[in-house]
Amino acid sequence: MAEFLTAALGFILVMVALGLVPILRGPGDADRMMAAQLIGTGGIAALLLLGTVTGVPAAIDVALTLALLATFASIAFVKKGRAHLETDEATSGEDR
């Protein structure tokens, strides 16, 4: 079973590495944020598998902490975008 989990860990790490391409070449901020969230999810999965294979409970704690931080990053991104939209709407309303 450990061999299968190690192979799954390797596969996830390869997919996370491939996920770096959209971050570097993404056309917009939202695309880059979604790619960063995908990489974060893959990293969390890799840490959970690593903690299970090696029997290190600290890796599982780190993975759960990263999941919590990723939630806050998403909320901050949405709030920033919303404030930017409200600013644009106020500016366009003054031009009329």
HELIX and SHEET records of a PDB file:
HELIX    1   1 ALA A    2  LEU A   18  1                                  17    
HELIX    2   2 LEU A   20  ARG A   25  1                                   6    
HELIX    3   3 ASP A   29  THR A   54  1                                  26    
HELIX    4   4 PRO A   57  ASP A   95  1                                  39    
END                                                                             
